[in-house]
Amino acid sequence: MKKLQIILILFCCTFVIQSVIAQEENIWRKLSVVKYDKRIADADQYVAREPRYMPLMRSLDGTEIIVKGYIIPLTGKVAQTEFMFSAFPYEMCFFCGKAGPETFIEAFAKDGKPIDYSDKSLTLKGTFRFRSSDVNDIMFALENAELVD
């Protein structure tokens, strides 16, 4: 009986550890840690939201990541070498107003090899680039993106 309990405890511990590791690898969770400060943008007292990037985002720059998400096509629902990749499906993406700018990445296919459009979630691998120089530009890019089976 004790042997069975020990095996059960080891199994549970292994499952918990694997779950924690999987959560740590969720890139969208890491990218969502952006804060916004309000500031007056012009003489008309227009209030703008200026992003304040967390050190974690900067530390990811230049690293290889694996990210699961949805293709948001830029030129129709066909294979593309450049497209937006979102944490959410098309109807919930940033462009539709239902999510923030930290929920998508501009993707550039490896060696110019087009990636087929799909409305199902896909997993991509590539080099993460953090772009913070222009607050009006896309914050993140995925260079050399390729489909992971």
Buried (B, 14 or more C-beta within 10 A) or exposed (E): EEEEEEEEEEEEEEEEEEEEEEEEEEBBEBBBEBEBEEEEEEEEEEEEBEBEBBEEBEEBBEEEBEBBBBBBBEEEEEBBBBBBBBBBBBEBBBEEEEBBBBBBBBBBBBEEEEBEBEEEEBEBBBBBBBEEEEEEEEBBBBBBBBBEE
